[in-house]
Structure formats: C-alpha cells, structure tokens
C-alpha cells in the first residue's frame, strides 16, 4: 500500500476496467493455512491512481445486513 488514508486504500495492484466493486484483499499464511482478508472495495482505476474504499465497520455492517447481496 502506498498511502494511509482513513477512508481509502491507495495501491499499486494491477487493476483494469471492470474491476470496480471487486475486493482488494491481503493474503496471509498462518500455520500452513492461507487466509484472505478484504481490506477495501475497488472504486477508481486510472493509469496514475488505483483506489479502494477502505473496509470499515460501517461498510461491513452494510454488507452483512443487505438482503440483496
């Protein structure tokens, strides 16, 4: 991650058109098991900027309580 921001994660991960709304996640291995932790939702992709909305309590509650997801 390139910068720290309370609302966004700026990153250099390859992303292209059509990736907006997809998860940005960290892959971690612990005791031989791989875990994936979503840290943001991709929302801007340009040649100079990749940005994801940071996963926070409010966004997680929206996602978990939305019957349409």
mmCIF file as Biopython writes it, N, C-alpha, C and O atoms, coordinates in Angstrom:
data_model
#
loop_
_atom_site.group_PDB
_atom_site.id
_atom_site.type_symbol
_atom_site.label_atom_id
_atom_site.label_alt_id
_atom_site.label_comp_id
_atom_site.label_asym_id
_atom_site.label_entity_id
_atom_site.label_seq_id
_atom_site.pdbx_PDB_ins_code
_atom_site.Cartn_x
_atom_site.Cartn_y
_atom_site.Cartn_z
_atom_site.occupancy
_atom_site.B_iso_or_equiv
_atom_site.auth_seq_id
_atom_site.auth_asym_id
_atom_site.pdbx_PDB_model_num
ATOM 1   N N  . UNK A ? 1  ? 0.841   -1.174  0.000   1.0 0.0 1  A 1 
ATOM 2   C CA . UNK A ? 1  ? 0.000   0.000   0.000   1.0 0.0 1  A 1 
ATOM 3   C C  . UNK A ? 1  ? 0.885   1.237   0.000   1.0 0.0 1  A 1 
ATOM 4   O O  . UNK A ? 1  ? 1.886   1.302   0.714   1.0 0.0 1  A 1 
ATOM 5   N N  . UNK A ? 2  ? 0.514   2.181   -0.783  1.0 0.0 2  A 1 
ATOM 6   C CA . UNK A ? 2  ? 1.344   3.356   -0.953  1.0 0.0 2  A 1 
ATOM 7   C C  . UNK A ? 2  ? 1.084   4.424   0.096   1.0 0.0 2  A 1 
ATOM 8   O O  . UNK A ? 2  ? 2.032   5.052   0.566   1.0 0.0 2  A 1 
ATOM 9   N N  . UNK A ? 3  ? -0.157  4.651   0.476   1.0 0.0 3  A 1 
ATOM 10  C CA . UNK A ? 3  ? -0.503  5.730   1.392   1.0 0.0 3  A 1 
ATOM 11  C C  . UNK A ? 3  ? -1.487  5.226   2.441   1.0 0.0 3  A 1 
ATOM 12  O O  . UNK A ? 3  ? -2.114  4.178   2.288   1.0 0.0 3  A 1 
ATOM 13  N N  . UNK A ? 4  ? -1.600  6.017   3.520   1.0 0.0 4  A 1 
ATOM 14  C CA . UNK A ? 4  ? -2.589  5.720   4.556   1.0 0.0 4  A 1 
ATOM 15  C C  . UNK A ? 4  ? -3.603  6.848   4.547   1.0 0.0 4  A 1 
ATOM 16  O O  . UNK A ? 4  ? -3.239  8.024   4.569   1.0 0.0 4  A 1 
ATOM 17  N N  . UNK A ? 5  ? -4.866  6.486   4.515   1.0 0.0 5  A 1 
ATOM 18  C CA . UNK A ? 5  ? -5.967  7.445   4.475   1.0 0.0 5  A 1 
ATOM 19  C C  . UNK A ? 5  ? -7.099  6.812   5.269   1.0 0.0 5  A 1 
ATOM 20  O O  . UNK A ? 5  ? -7.306  5.603   5.168   1.0 0.0 5  A 1 
ATOM 21  N N  . UNK A ? 6  ? -7.838  7.589   6.057   1.0 0.0 6  A 1 
ATOM 22  C CA . UNK A ? 6  ? -8.902  6.985   6.866   1.0 0.0 6  A 1 
ATOM 23  C C  . UNK A ? 6  ? -10.060 6.395   6.051   1.0 0.0 6  A 1 
ATOM 24  O O  . UNK A ? 6  ? -10.811 5.566   6.566   1.0 0.0 6  A 1 
ATOM 25  N N  . UNK A ? 7  ? -10.214 6.809   4.795   1.0 0.0 7  A 1 
ATOM 26  C CA . UNK A ? 7  ? -11.358 6.352   4.007   1.0 0.0 7  A 1 
ATOM 27  C C  . UNK A ? 7  ? -10.977 5.508   2.792   1.0 0.0 7  A 1 
ATOM 28  O O  . UNK A ? 7  ? -11.818 4.785   2.259   1.0 0.0 7  A 1 
ATOM 29  N N  . UNK A ? 8  ? -9.726  5.591   2.349   1.0 0.0 8  A 1 
ATOM 30  C CA . UNK A ? 8  ? -9.326  4.913   1.120   1.0 0.0 8  A 1 
ATOM 31  C C  . UNK A ? 8  ? -8.006  4.180   1.287   1.0 0.0 8  A 1 
ATOM 32  O O  . UNK A ? 8  ? -7.180  4.536   2.128   1.0 0.0 8  A 1 
ATOM 33  N N  . UNK A ? 9  ? -7.825  3.152   0.472   1.0 0.0 9  A 1 
ATOM 34  C CA . UNK A ? 9  ? -6.560  2.450   0.340   1.0 0.0 9  A 1 
ATOM 35  C C  . UNK A ? 9  ? -6.056  2.748   -1.065  1.0 0.0 9  A 1 
ATOM 36  O O  . UNK A ? 9  ? -6.721  2.406   -2.043  1.0 0.0 9  A 1 
ATOM 37  N N  . UNK A ? 10 ? -4.902  3.375   -1.179  1.0 0.0 10 A 1 
ATOM 38  C CA . UNK A ? 10 ? -4.280  3.632   -2.476  1.0 0.0 10 A 1 
ATOM 39  C C  . UNK A ? 10 ? -3.254  2.525   -2.697  1.0 0.0 10 A 1 
ATOM 40  O O  . UNK A ? 10 ? -2.463  2.221   -1.804  1.0 0.0 10 A 1 
ATOM 41  N N  . UNK A ? 11 ? -3.265  1.923   -3.886  1.0 0.0 11 A 1 
ATOM 42  C CA . UNK A ? 11 ? -2.409  0.759   -4.083  1.0 0.0 11 A 1 
ATOM 43  C C  . UNK A ? 11 ? -1.856  0.690   -5.496  1.0 0.0 11 A 1 
ATOM 44  O O  . UNK A ? 11 ? -2.335  1.368   -6.405  1.0 0.0 11 A 1 
ATOM 45  N N  . UNK A ? 12 ? -0.852  -0.131  -5.655  1.0 0.0 12 A 1 
ATOM 46  C CA . UNK A ? 12 ? -0.228  -0.341  -6.952  1.0 0.0 12 A 1 
ATOM 47  C C  . UNK A ? 12 ? -0.556  -1.707  -7.539  1.0 0.0 12 A 1 
ATOM 48  O O  . UNK A ? 12 ? 0.113   -2.165  -8.465  1.0 0.0 12 A 1 
ATOM 49  N N  . UNK A ? 13 ? -1.577  -2.352  -7.007  1.0 0.0 13 A 1 
ATOM 50  C CA . UNK A ? 13 ? -2.003  -3.654  -7.505  1.0 0.0 13 A 1 
ATOM 51  C C  . UNK A ? 13 ? -2.585  -3.478  -8.896  1.0 0.0 13 A 1 
ATOM 52  O O  . UNK A ? 13 ? -3.302  -2.511  -9.151  1.0 0.0 13 A 1 
ATOM 53  N N  . UNK A ? 14 ? -2.282  -4.406  -9.800  1.0 0.0 14 A 1 
ATOM 54  C CA . UNK A ? 14 ? -2.824  -4.312  -11.152 1.0 0.0 14 A 1 
ATOM 55  C C  . UNK A ? 14 ? -4.342  -4.390  -11.096 1.0 0.0 14 A 1 
ATOM 56  O O  . UNK A ? 14 ? -4.905  -5.296  -10.482 1.0 0.0 14 A 1 
ATOM 57  N N  . UNK A ? 15 ? -4.985  -3.451  -11.731 1.0 0.0 15 A 1 
ATOM 58  C CA . UNK A ? 15 ? -6.442  -3.439  -11.842 1.0 0.0 15 A 1 
ATOM 59  C C  . UNK A ? 15 ? -6.789  -2.902  -13.222 1.0 0.0 15 A 1 
ATOM 60  O O  . UNK A ? 15 ? -6.021  -2.134  -13.802 1.0 0.0 15 A 1 
ATOM 61  N N  . UNK A ? 16 ? -7.933  -3.298  -13.749 1.0 0.0 16 A 1 
ATOM 62  C CA . UNK A ? 16 ? -8.349  -2.825  -15.070 1.0 0.0 16 A 1 
ATOM 63  C C  . UNK A ? 16 ? -9.842  -2.538  -15.046 1.0 0.0 16 A 1 
ATOM 64  O O  . UNK A ? 16 ? -10.535 -2.855  -14.079 1.0 0.0 16 A 1 
ATOM 65  N N  . UNK A ? 17 ? -10.329 -1.929  -16.132 1.0 0.0 17 A 1 
ATOM 66  C CA . UNK A ? 17 ? -11.762 -1.644  -16.227 1.0 0.0 17 A 1 
ATOM 67  C C  . UNK A ? 17 ? -12.534 -2.934  -15.969 1.0 0.0 17 A 1 
ATOM 68  O O  . UNK A ? 17 ? -12.168 -4.002  -16.459 1.0 0.0 17 A 1 
ATOM 69  N N  . UNK A ? 18 ? -13.588 -2.817  -15.204 1.0 0.0 18 A 1 
ATOM 70  C CA . UNK A ? 18 ? -14.381 -3.990  -14.847 1.0 0.0 18 A 1 
ATOM 71  C C  . UNK A ? 18 ? -14.057 -4.515  -13.460 1.0 0.0 18 A 1 
ATOM 72  O O  . UNK A ? 18 ? -14.800 -5.339  -12.925 1.0 0.0 18 A 1 
ATOM 73  N N  . UNK A ? 19 ? -12.946 -4.049  -12.858 1.0 0.0 19 A 1 
ATOM 74  C CA . UNK A ? 19 ? -12.591 -4.484  -11.511 1.0 0.0 19 A 1 
ATOM 75  C C  . UNK A ? 19 ? -13.259 -3.642  -10.427 1.0 0.0 19 A 1 
ATOM 76  O O  . UNK A ? 19 ? -13.224 -4.008  -9.252  1.0 0.0 19 A 1 
ATOM 77  N N  . UNK A ? 20 ? -13.864 -2.522  -10.807 1.0 0.0 20 A 1 
ATOM 78  C CA . UNK A ? 20 ? -14.531 -1.678  -9.816  1.0 0.0 20 A 1 
ATOM 79  C C  . UNK A ? 20 ? -15.613 -2.475  -9.095  1.0 0.0 20 A 1 
ATOM 80  O O  . UNK A ? 20 ? -16.374 -3.218  -9.715  1.0 0.0 20 A 1 
ATOM 81  N N  . UNK A ? 21 ? -15.666 -2.308  -7.782  1.0 0.0 21 A 1 
ATOM 82  C CA . UNK A ? 21 ? -16.633 -3.031  -6.963  1.0 0.0 21 A 1 
ATOM 83  C C  . UNK A ? 21 ? -16.094 -4.356  -6.459  1.0 0.0 21 A 1 
ATOM 84  O O  . UNK A ? 21 ? -16.725 -5.008  -5.626  1.0 0.0 21 A 1 
ATOM 85  N N  . UNK A ? 22 ? -14.934 -4.759  -6.955  1.0 0.0 22 A 1 
ATOM 86  C CA . UNK A ? 22 ? -14.321 -6.012  -6.509  1.0 0.0 22 A 1 
ATOM 87  C C  . UNK A ? 22 ? -13.507 -5.815  -5.246  1.0 0.0 22 A 1 
ATOM 88  O O  . UNK A ? 22 ? -13.167 -4.685  -4.894  1.0 0.0 22 A 1 
ATOM 89  N N  . UNK A ? 23 ? -13.191 -6.904  -4.563  1.0 0.0 23 A 1 
ATOM 90  C CA . UNK A ? 23 ? -12.435 -6.799  -3.320  1.0 0.0 23 A 1 
ATOM 91  C C  . UNK A ? 23 ? -10.946 -6.550  -3.547  1.0 0.0 23 A 1 
ATOM 92  O O  . UNK A ? 23 ? -10.360 -7.032  -4.516  1.0 0.0 23 A 1 
ATOM 93  N N  . UNK A ? 24 ? -10.354 -5.795  -2.643  1.0 0.0 24 A 1 
ATOM 94  C CA . UNK A ? 24 ? -8.906  -5.679  -2.535  1.0 0.0 24 A 1 
ATOM 95  C C  . UNK A ? 24 ? -8.577  -6.406  -1.238  1.0 0.0 24 A 1 
ATOM 96  O O  . UNK A ? 24 ? -9.082  -6.044  -0.176  1.0 0.0 24 A 1 
ATOM 97  N N  . UNK A ? 25 ? -7.736  -7.424  -1.322  1.0 0.0 25 A 1 
ATOM 98  C CA . UNK A ? 25 ? -7.517  -8.240  -0.133  1.0 0.0 25 A 1 
ATOM 99  C C  . UNK A ? 25 ? -6.042  -8.537  0.091   1.0 0.0 25 A 1 
ATOM 100 O O  . UNK A ? 25 ? -5.213  -8.421  -0.812  1.0 0.0 25 A 1 
ATOM 101 N N  . UNK A ? 26 ? -5.749  -8.923  1.322   1.0 0.0 26 A 1 
ATOM 102 C CA . UNK A ? 26 ? -4.418  -9.372  1.710   1.0 0.0 26 A 1 
ATOM 103 C C  . UNK A ? 26 ? -4.461  -10.888 1.833   1.0 0.0 26 A 1 
ATOM 104 O O  . UNK A ? 26 ? -5.433  -11.454 2.332   1.0 0.0 26 A 1 
ATOM 105 N N  . UNK A ? 27 ? -3.415  -11.528 1.380   1.0 0.0 27 A 1 
ATOM 106 C CA . UNK A ? 27 ? -3.268  -12.978 1.522   1.0 0.0 27 A 1 
ATOM 107 C C  . UNK A ? 27 ? -2.220  -13.222 2.599   1.0 0.0 27 A 1 
ATOM 108 O O  . UNK A ? 27 ? -1.096  -12.731 2.503   1.0 0.0 27 A 1 
ATOM 109 N N  . UNK A ? 28 ? -2.590  -13.978 3.621   1.0 0.0 28 A 1 
ATOM 110 C CA . UNK A ? 28 ? -1.703  -14.250 4.743   1.0 0.0 28 A 1 
ATOM 111 C C  . UNK A ? 28 ? -1.660  -15.748 4.993   1.0 0.0 28 A 1 
ATOM 112 O O  . UNK A ? 28 ? -2.687  -16.422 4.926   1.0 0.0 28 A 1 
ATOM 113 N N  . UNK A ? 29 ? -0.486  -16.264 5.278   1.0 0.0 29 A 1 
ATOM 114 C CA . UNK A ? 29 ? -0.357  -17.678 5.623   1.0 0.0 29 A 1 
ATOM 115 C C  . UNK A ? 29 ? -0.009  -17.795 7.105   1.0 0.0 29 A 1 
ATOM 116 O O  . UNK A ? 29 ? 0.889   -17.115 7.602   1.0 0.0 29 A 1 
ATOM 117 N N  . UNK A ? 30 ? -0.729  -18.661 7.794   1.0 0.0 30 A 1 
ATOM 118 C CA . UNK A ? 30 ? -0.505  -18.887 9.224   1.0 0.0 30 A 1 
ATOM 119 C C  . UNK A ? 30 ? -0.642  -20.373 9.494   1.0 0.0 30 A 1 
ATOM 120 O O  . UNK A ? 30 ? -1.666  -20.973 9.170   1.0 0.0 30 A 1 
ATOM 121 N N  . UNK A ? 31 ? 0.373   -20.965 10.081  1.0 0.0 31 A 1 
ATOM 122 C CA . UNK A ? 31 ? 0.387   -22.405 10.368  1.0 0.0 31 A 1 
ATOM 123 C C  . UNK A ? 31 ? 0.031   -23.245 9.142   1.0 0.0 31 A 1 
ATOM 124 O O  . UNK A ? 31 ? -0.702  -24.228 9.248   1.0 0.0 31 A 1 
ATOM 125 N N  . UNK A ? 32 ? 0.547   -22.857 7.996   1.0 0.0 32 A 1 
ATOM 126 C CA . UNK A ? 32 ? 0.325   -23.619 6.773   1.0 0.0 32 A 1 
ATOM 127 C C  . UNK A ? 32 ? -1.019  -23.416 6.113   1.0 0.0 32 A 1 
ATOM 128 O O  . UNK A ? 32 ? -1.298  -24.034 5.085   1.0 0.0 32 A 1 
ATOM 129 N N  . UNK A ? 33 ? -1.864  -22.560 6.679   1.0 0.0 33 A 1 
ATOM 130 C CA . UNK A ? 33 ? -3.178  -22.291 6.099   1.0 0.0 33 A 1 
ATOM 131 C C  . UNK A ? 33 ? -3.199  -20.866 5.553   1.0 0.0 33 A 1 
ATOM 132 O O  . UNK A ? 33 ? -2.671  -19.950 6.184   1.0 0.0 33 A 1 
ATOM 133 N N  . UNK A ? 34 ? -3.809  -20.679 4.377   1.0 0.0 34 A 1 
ATOM 134 C CA . UNK A ? 34 ? -3.865  -19.372 3.738   1.0 0.0 34 A 1 
ATOM 135 C C  . UNK A ? 34 ? -5.192  -18.691 4.076   1.0 0.0 34 A 1 
ATOM 136 O O  . UNK A ? 34 ? -6.256  -19.302 3.982   1.0 0.0 34 A 1 
ATOM 137 N N  . UNK A ? 35 ? -5.115  -17.424 4.468   1.0 0.0 35 A 1 
ATOM 138 C CA . UNK A ? 35 ? -6.290  -16.624 4.801   1.0 0.0 35 A 1 
ATOM 139 C C  . UNK A ? 35 ? -6.344  -15.419 3.866   1.0 0.0 35 A 1 
ATOM 140 O O  . UNK A ? 35 ? -5.305  -14.875 3.491   1.0 0.0 35 A 1 
ATOM 141 N N  . UNK A ? 36 ? -7.548  -15.001 3.490   1.0 0.0 36 A 1 
ATOM 142 C CA . UNK A ? 36 ? -7.760  -13.834 2.652   1.0 0.0 36 A 1 
ATOM 143 C C  . UNK A ? 36 ? -8.594  -12.832 3.438   1.0 0.0 36 A 1 
ATOM 144 O O  . UNK A ? 36 ? -9.698  -13.153 3.879   1.0 0.0 36 A 1 
ATOM 145 N N  . UNK A ? 37 ? -8.079  -11.631 3.613   1.0 0.0 37 A 1 
ATOM 146 C CA . UNK A ? 37 ? -8.779  -10.592 4.369   1.0 0.0 37 A 1 
ATOM 147 C C  . UNK A ? 37 ? -9.074  -9.421  3.445   1.0 0.0 37 A 1 
ATOM 148 O O  . UNK A ? 37 ? -8.155  -8.793  2.922   1.0 0.0 37 A 1 
ATOM 149 N N  . UNK A ? 38 ? -10.358 -9.125  3.243   1.0 0.0 38 A 1 
ATOM 150 C CA . UNK A ? 38 ? -10.745 -7.987  2.411   1.0 0.0 38 A 1 
ATOM 151 C C  . UNK A ? 38 ? -10.449 -6.712  3.177   1.0 0.0 38 A 1 
ATOM 152 O O  . UNK A ? 38 ? -10.888 -6.539  4.314   1.0 0.0 38 A 1 
ATOM 153 N N  . UNK A ? 39 ? -9.688  -5.807  2.531   1.0 0.0 39 A 1 
ATOM 154 C CA . UNK A ? 39 ? -9.341  -4.539  3.178   1.0 0.0 39 A 1 
ATOM 155 C C  . UNK A ? 39 ? -9.991  -3.347  2.478   1.0 0.0 39 A 1 
ATOM 156 O O  . UNK A ? 39 ? -9.936  -2.225  2.980   1.0 0.0 39 A 1 
ATOM 157 N N  . UNK A ? 40 ? -10.613 -3.594  1.305   1.0 0.0 40 A 1 
ATOM 158 C CA . UNK A ? 40 ? -11.251 -2.492  0.589   1.0 0.0 40 A 1 
ATOM 159 C C  . UNK A ? 40 ? -12.045 -2.981  -0.609  1.0 0.0 40 A 1 
ATOM 160 O O  . UNK A ? 40 ? -11.962 -4.145  -1.000  1.0 0.0 40 A 1 
ATOM 161 N N  . UNK A ? 41 ? -12.817 -2.066  -1.182  1.0 0.0 41 A 1 
ATOM 162 C CA . UNK A ? 41 ? -13.605 -2.318  -2.382  1.0 0.0 41 A 1 
ATOM 163 C C  . UNK A ? 41 ? -13.097 -1.364  -3.462  1.0 0.0 41 A 1 
ATOM 164 O O  . UNK A ? 41 ? -13.146 -0.145  -3.301  1.0 0.0 41 A 1 
ATOM 165 N N  . UNK A ? 42 ? -12.608 -1.938  -4.569  1.0 0.0 42 A 1 
ATOM 166 C CA . UNK A ? 42 ? -12.016 -1.147  -5.644  1.0 0.0 42 A 1 
ATOM 167 C C  . UNK A ? 42 ? -13.024 -0.153  -6.206  1.0 0.0 42 A 1 
ATOM 168 O O  . UNK A ? 42 ? -14.154 -0.528  -6.516  1.0 0.0 42 A 1 
ATOM 169 N N  . UNK A ? 43 ? -12.618 1.137   -6.343  1.0 0.0 43 A 1 
ATOM 170 C CA . UNK A ? 43 ? -13.572 2.095   -6.904  1.0 0.0 43 A 1 
ATOM 171 C C  . UNK A ? 43 ? -12.996 3.060   -7.926  1.0 0.0 43 A 1 
ATOM 172 O O  . UNK A ? 43 ? -13.773 3.670   -8.661  1.0 0.0 43 A 1 
ATOM 173 N N  . UNK A ? 44 ? -11.677 3.238   -8.020  1.0 0.0 44 A 1 
ATOM 174 C CA . UNK A ? 44 ? -11.110 4.105   -9.057  1.0 0.0 44 A 1 
ATOM 175 C C  . UNK A ? 44 ? -9.895  3.409   -9.658  1.0 0.0 44 A 1 
ATOM 176 O O  . UNK A ? 44 ? -9.020  2.914   -8.947  1.0 0.0 44 A 1 
ATOM 177 N N  . UNK A ? 45 ? -9.870  3.385   -10.990 1.0 0.0 45 A 1 
ATOM 178 C CA . UNK A ? 45 ? -8.744  2.808   -11.705 1.0 0.0 45 A 1 
ATOM 179 C C  . UNK A ? 45 ? -8.342  3.787   -12.800 1.0 0.0 45 A 1 
ATOM 180 O O  . UNK A ? 45 ? -9.121  4.039   -13.720 1.0 0.0 45 A 1 
ATOM 181 N N  . UNK A ? 46 ? -7.139  4.339   -12.714 1.0 0.0 46 A 1 
ATOM 182 C CA . UNK A ? 46 ? -6.590  5.214   -13.757 1.0 0.0 46 A 1 
ATOM 183 C C  . UNK A ? 46 ? -5.130  4.811   -13.944 1.0 0.0 46 A 1 
ATOM 184 O O  . UNK A ? 46 ? -4.599  4.044   -13.140 1.0 0.0 46 A 1 
ATOM 185 N N  . UNK A ? 47 ? -4.478  5.308   -14.978 1.0 0.0 47 A 1 
ATOM 186 C CA . UNK A ? 47 ? -3.054  4.984   -15.140 1.0 0.0 47 A 1 
ATOM 187 C C  . UNK A ? 47 ? -2.194  5.426   -13.951 1.0 0.0 47 A 1 
ATOM 188 O O  . UNK A ? 47 ? -1.148  4.831   -13.691 1.0 0.0 47 A 1 
ATOM 189 N N  . UNK A ? 48 ? -2.628  6.468   -13.226 1.0 0.0 48 A 1 
ATOM 190 C CA . UNK A ? 48 ? -1.832  7.006   -12.121 1.0 0.0 48 A 1 
ATOM 191 C C  . UNK A ? 48 ? -2.403  6.749   -10.738 1.0 0.0 48 A 1 
ATOM 192 O O  . UNK A ? 48 ? -1.773  7.096   -9.739  1.0 0.0 48 A 1 
ATOM 193 N N  . UNK A ? 49 ? -3.587  6.143   -10.660 1.0 0.0 49 A 1 
ATOM 194 C CA . UNK A ? 49 ? -4.230  6.004   -9.353  1.0 0.0 49 A 1 
ATOM 195 C C  . UNK A ? 49 ? -5.118  4.771   -9.309  1.0 0.0 49 A 1 
ATOM 196 O O  . UNK A ? 49 ? -6.008  4.603   -10.142 1.0 0.0 49 A 1 
ATOM 197 N N  . UNK A ? 50 ? -4.870  3.923   -8.341  1.0 0.0 50 A 1 
ATOM 198 C CA . UNK A ? 50 ? -5.777  2.830   -8.004  1.0 0.0 50 A 1 
ATOM 199 C C  . UNK A ? 50 ? -6.219  3.075   -6.573  1.0 0.0 50 A 1 
ATOM 200 O O  . UNK A ? 50 ? -5.393  3.194   -5.667  1.0 0.0 50 A 1 
ATOM 201 N N  . UNK A ? 51 ? -7.516  3.149   -6.379  1.0 0.0 51 A 1 
ATOM 202 C CA . UNK A ? 51 ? -8.039  3.476   -5.056  1.0 0.0 51 A 1 
ATOM 203 C C  . UNK A ? 51 ? -9.183  2.543   -4.709  1.0 0.0 51 A 1 
ATOM 204 O O  . UNK A ? 51 ? -10.006 2.204   -5.559  1.0 0.0 51 A 1 
ATOM 205 N N  . UNK A ? 52 ? -9.225  2.135   -3.456  1.0 0.0 52 A 1 
ATOM 206 C CA . UNK A ? 52 ? -10.308 1.305   -2.938  1.0 0.0 52 A 1 
ATOM 207 C C  . UNK A ? 52 ? -10.880 1.976   -1.702  1.0 0.0 52 A 1 
ATOM 208 O O  . UNK A ? 52 ? -10.157 2.601   -0.926  1.0 0.0 52 A 1 
ATOM 209 N N  . UNK A ? 53 ? -12.183 1.838   -1.530  1.0 0.0 53 A 1 
ATOM 210 C CA . UNK A ? 53 ? -12.813 2.321   -0.304  1.0 0.0 53 A 1 
ATOM 211 C C  . UNK A ? 53 ? -12.393 1.370   0.811   1.0 0.0 53 A 1 
ATOM 212 O O  . UNK A ? 53 ? -12.576 0.157   0.713   1.0 0.0 53 A 1 
ATOM 213 N N  . UNK A ? 54 ? -11.833 1.939   1.861   1.0 0.0 54 A 1 
ATOM 214 C CA . UNK A ? 54 ? -11.329 1.130   2.974   1.0 0.0 54 A 1 
ATOM 215 C C  . UNK A ? 54 ? -12.477 0.386   3.670   1.0 0.0 54 A 1 
ATOM 216 O O  . UNK A ? 54 ? -13.524 0.971   3.950   1.0 0.0 54 A 1 
ATOM 217 N N  . UNK A ? 55 ? -12.274 -0.889  3.941   1.0 0.0 55 A 1 
ATOM 218 C CA . UNK A ? 55 ? -13.250 -1.686  4.674   1.0 0.0 55 A 1 
ATOM 219 C C  . UNK A ? 55 ? -13.247 -1.190  6.116   1.0 0.0 55 A 1 
ATOM 220 O O  . UNK A ? 55 ? -12.213 -1.206  6.784   1.0 0.0 55 A 1 
ATOM 221 N N  . UNK A ? 56 ? -14.396 -0.757  6.586   1.0 0.0 56 A 1 
ATOM 222 C CA . UNK A ? 56 ? -14.519 -0.313  7.970   1.0 0.0 56 A 1 
ATOM 223 C C  . UNK A ? 56 ? -15.798 -0.918  8.548   1.0 0.0 56 A 1 
ATOM 224 O O  . UNK A ? 56 ? -16.508 -1.644  7.853   1.0 0.0 56 A 1 
ATOM 225 N N  . UNK A ? 57 ? -16.088 -0.632  9.786   1.0 0.0 57 A 1 
ATOM 226 C CA . UNK A ? 57 ? -17.245 -1.214  10.459  1.0 0.0 57 A 1 
ATOM 227 C C  . UNK A ? 57 ? -18.545 -0.863  9.757   1.0 0.0 57 A 1 
ATOM 228 O O  . UNK A ? 57 ? -19.420 -1.716  9.606   1.0 0.0 57 A 1 
ATOM 229 N N  . UNK A ? 58 ? -18.678 0.388   9.325   1.0 0.0 58 A 1 
ATOM 230 C CA . UNK A ? 58 ? -19.901 0.824   8.654   1.0 0.0 58 A 1 
ATOM 231 C C  . UNK A ? 58 ? -20.125 0.059   7.341   1.0 0.0 58 A 1 
ATOM 232 O O  . UNK A ? 58 ? -21.241 -0.384  7.069   1.0 0.0 58 A 1 
ATOM 233 N N  . UNK A ? 59 ? -19.091 -0.094  6.544   1.0 0.0 59 A 1 
ATOM 234 C CA . UNK A ? 59 ? -19.213 -0.816  5.279   1.0 0.0 59 A 1 
ATOM 235 C C  . UNK A ? 59 ? -19.471 -2.299  5.518   1.0 0.0 59 A 1 
ATOM 236 O O  . UNK A ? 59 ? -20.272 -2.907  4.807   1.0 0.0 59 A 1 
ATOM 237 N N  . UNK A ? 60 ? -18.818 -2.879  6.488   1.0 0.0 60 A 1 
ATOM 238 C CA . UNK A ? 60 ? -19.034 -4.287  6.810   1.0 0.0 60 A 1 
ATOM 239 C C  . UNK A ? 60 ? -20.462 -4.526  7.296   1.0 0.0 60 A 1 
ATOM 240 O O  . UNK A ? 60 ? -21.087 -5.509  6.899   1.0 0.0 60 A 1 
ATOM 241 N N  . UNK A ? 61 ? -20.985 -3.649  8.145   1.0 0.0 61 A 1 
ATOM 242 C CA . UNK A ? 61 ? -22.369 -3.786  8.607   1.0 0.0 61 A 1 
ATOM 243 C C  . UNK A ? 61 ? -23.360 -3.643  7.455   1.0 0.0 61 A 1 
ATOM 244 O O  . UNK A ? 61 ? -24.343 -4.380  7.391   1.0 0.0 61 A 1 
ATOM 245 N N  . UNK A ? 62 ? -23.111 -2.699  6.541   1.0 0.0 62 A 1 
ATOM 246 C CA . UNK A ? 62 ? -23.972 -2.547  5.363   1.0 0.0 62 A 1 
ATOM 247 C C  . UNK A ? 62 ? -23.994 -3.840  4.558   1.0 0.0 62 A 1 
ATOM 248 O O  . UNK A ? 62 ? -25.056 -4.326  4.169   1.0 0.0 62 A 1 
ATOM 249 N N  . UNK A ? 63 ? -22.811 -4.388  4.313   1.0 0.0 63 A 1 
ATOM 250 C CA . UNK A ? 63 ? -22.714 -5.600  3.521   1.0 0.0 63 A 1 
ATOM 251 C C  . UNK A ? 63 ? -23.420 -6.784  4.194   1.0 0.0 63 A 1 
ATOM 252 O O  . UNK A ? 63 ? -24.178 -7.508  3.548   1.0 0.0 63 A 1 
ATOM 253 N N  . UNK A ? 64 ? -23.168 -6.976  5.486   1.0 0.0 64 A 1 
ATOM 254 C CA . UNK A ? 64 ? -23.741 -8.121  6.187   1.0 0.0 64 A 1 
ATOM 255 C C  . UNK A ? 64 ? -25.248 -8.028  6.391   1.0 0.0 64 A 1 
ATOM 256 O O  . UNK A ? 64 ? -25.921 -9.052  6.513   1.0 0.0 64 A 1 
ATOM 257 N N  . UNK A ? 65 ? -25.787 -6.795  6.430   1.0 0.0 65 A 1 
ATOM 258 C CA . UNK A ? 65 ? -27.227 -6.610  6.676   1.0 0.0 65 A 1 
ATOM 259 C C  . UNK A ? 65 ? -28.026 -6.311  5.416   1.0 0.0 65 A 1 
ATOM 260 O O  . UNK A ? 65 ? -29.205 -5.970  5.503   1.0 0.0 65 A 1 
ATOM 261 N N  . UNK A ? 66 ? -27.404 -6.432  4.247   1.0 0.0 66 A 1 
ATOM 262 C CA . UNK A ? 66 ? -28.090 -6.145  2.997   1.0 0.0 66 A 1 
ATOM 263 C C  . UNK A ? 66 ? -28.639 -7.447  2.412   1.0 0.0 66 A 1 
ATOM 264 O O  . UNK A ? 66 ? -27.858 -8.309  2.010   1.0 0.0 66 A 1 
ATOM 265 N N  . UNK A ? 67 ? -29.972 -7.611  2.355   1.0 0.0 67 A 1 
ATOM 266 C CA . UNK A ? 67 ? -30.537 -8.867  1.855   1.0 0.0 67 A 1 
ATOM 267 C C  . UNK A ? 67 ? -30.340 -9.056  0.349   1.0 0.0 67 A 1 
ATOM 268 O O  . UNK A ? 67 ? -30.575 -10.152 -0.161  1.0 0.0 67 A 1 
ATOM 269 N N  . UNK A ? 68 ? -29.920 -8.026  -0.367  1.0 0.0 68 A 1 
ATOM 270 C CA . UNK A ? 68 ? -29.738 -8.135  -1.816  1.0 0.0 68 A 1 
ATOM 271 C C  . UNK A ? 68 ? -28.356 -8.641  -2.208  1.0 0.0 68 A 1 
ATOM 272 O O  . UNK A ? 68 ? -28.089 -8.835  -3.394  1.0 0.0 68 A 1 
ATOM 273 N N  . UNK A ? 69 ? -27.483 -8.856  -1.249  1.0 0.0 69 A 1 
ATOM 274 C CA . UNK A ? 69 ? -26.127 -9.323  -1.557  1.0 0.0 69 A 1 
ATOM 275 C C  . UNK A ? 69 ? -26.052 -10.825 -1.309  1.0 0.0 69 A 1 
ATOM 276 O O  . UNK A ? 69 ? -24.998 -11.431 -1.505  1.0 0.0 69 A 1 
#
